[in-house]
Amino acid sequence: MRSAIDRSLNYNFADDKDRDLARESSRTLSPLIASTGKVDACFEEDGVSIKVSLPAAVFPLLLDILSNMANGNAITIVPVNAELTTQQAADILQVSRPFLVGLLKNGKIPSRKVGTHRRIAAKDLMDFRRANEKARNEVLDKLARETQELGLEY
């Protein structure tokens, strides 16, 4: 049996038909994003119908998954308490493994050693990614302001 982290890192790229269905489903389900408590859902396939109650908190995540599928993006779901290998972490950040190892060696991302291998907490990786995106956006905003102040067009 595969672990949750193994399943979470298997990308599943949607074809055109799946992207269209994901877009339609996202639009249909979007009113449920403000729901609280539970939401009853019915799934049907080949004459078999299953009714389930889902926590309303599932819908923001479900809509995010559907939106990304509709745009043809790969989707990765990683449990917050998971520990990742350097290759898994590099794949999530979309960088090379040697580049990621450099970040670990420089202390940019916390890690621990298990024997000779490094492990990265998914939470630490996501914190690094959020901080990196925030810093990048601040630099882009500053560049845009300076461009406008100088009267340059881009």
C-alpha positions in Angstrom: 0.0 0.0 0.0 1.3 3.4 -1.0 1.6 6.2 1.6 -0.4 9.4 1.4 2.7 11.3 0.4 3.4 8.9 -2.5 -0.1 9.4 -3.8 0.0 13.2 -3.3 3.0 13.6 -5.5 1.6 11.7 -8.5 0.6 14.4 -10.9 -2.4 13.8 -13.0 -2.6 16.1 -16.0 -6.1 16.6 -17.3 -7.0 16.3 -21.0 -9.3 18.8 -22.8 -12.4 16.9 -21.9 -11.4 16.8 -18.2 -10.5 20.5 -18.2 -13.9 21.4 -19.6 -15.7 19.3 -17.1 -13.5 20.8 -14.3 -14.4 24.3 -15.4 -18.2 23.5 -15.5 -18.0 21.7 -12.1 -16.2 24.7 -10.6 -18.8 27.1 -11.7 -21.6 24.9 -10.5 -20.1 24.3 -7.1 -18.8 27.8 -6.5 -22.0 28.9 -4.6 -21.2 26.3 -1.9 -17.9 28.0 -1.0 -19.7 30.1 1.6 -21.4 27.1 3.2 -20.9 26.2 6.8 -21.4 22.9 8.6 -21.9 20.1 6.1 -23.0 19.8 2.5 -24.8 16.8 1.1 -23.5 15.5 -2.3 -24.7 12.8 -4.6 -22.3 10.9 -6.9 -23.7 8.8 -9.7 -22.0 6.4 -12.1 -23.4 3.6 -14.2 -26.7 3.7 -12.4 -25.1 3.5 -8.9 -25.9 6.5 -6.7 -24.0 7.4 -3.5 -25.0 10.2 -1.2 -22.4 11.6 1.2 -22.2 14.5 3.6 -19.0 16.5 3.3 -17.6 19.2 5.6 -18.2 22.6 4.0 -14.5 23.3 4.6 -13.8 20.9 1.7 -15.2 23.2 -0.9 -12.5 25.9 -1.1 -10.0 23.2 -1.6 -12.2 21.4 -4.1 -12.8 24.6 -6.1 -9.0 25.3 -6.1 -8.4 21.8 -7.5 -11.0 22.2 -10.2 -9.8 25.6 -11.2 -6.3 24.4 -11.6 -7.5 21.3 -13.5 -9.5 23.6 -15.8 -6.3 25.6 -16.5 -4.4 22.4 -17.2 -2.2 22.8 -14.1 -0.7 19.9 -12.2 -2.0 19.5 -8.7 -0.1 18.4 -5.6 -1.8 17.8 -2.3 0.7 17.3 0.6 -0.3 16.7 4.2 1.1 19.5 6.4 2.8 17.1 8.8 4.5 15.1 5.9 8.2 14.9 5.6 9.6 15.2 2.1 12.7 13.9 0.4 14.9 16.5 -1.3 13.5 15.3 -4.7 9.9 15.6 -3.6 10.6 19.1 -2.2 12.4 20.1 -5.4 9.5 18.9 -7.5 7.0 21.0 -5.5 9.2 24.1 -5.8 9.9 23.3 -9.4 13.6 23.6 -9.0 16.5 21.1 -9.4 17.4 18.9 -6.5 21.0 20.3 -6.3 19.5 23.9 -6.1 17.2 22.7 -3.2 20.1 21.1 -1.4 21.9 24.4 -1.6 19.0 26.1 0.0 19.0 23.5 2.8 22.8 23.9 3.3 22.4 27.7 3.5 19.7 27.3 6.1 17.0 28.9 3.9 14.8 25.9 4.5 15.0 23.9 7.8 15.7 20.2 7.4 16.8 17.2 9.3 19.1 14.4 8.5 17.9 10.8 8.6 21.2 8.9 8.2 22.8 10.5 5.2 19.5 11.8 3.7 17.8 15.1 4.3 14.1 15.4 5.1 12.1 18.6 4.9 8.8 19.2 6.7 6.1 20.1 4.3 5.1 23.0 6.5 8.6 24.5 6.4 8.7 24.1 2.6 5.3 25.9 2.2 6.4 28.6 4.6 9.6 29.1 2.5 7.5 29.2 -0.7 5.0 31.7 0.7 7.9 34.0 1.9 9.7 33.7 -1.4 6.5 34.6 -3.3 5.8 37.6 -1.0 9.4 38.9 -1.5 9.1 38.4 -5.3 5.8 40.3 -5.4 7.2 43.1 -3.4 10.1 43.5 -5.8 7.7 43.4 -8.8 5.5 46.0 -7.2 8.5 48.3 -6.5 9.7 47.8 -10.1 6.2 48.7 -11.4 6.1 51.8 -9.3 9.5 53.0 -10.4 8.6 52.3 -14.0 5.5 54.5 -13.7 7.4 57.2 -11.8 10.0 57.3 -14.7 7.2 57.4 -17.3 8.4 54.3 -18.9 6.0 51.9 -20.6 6.4 48.2 -20.5 
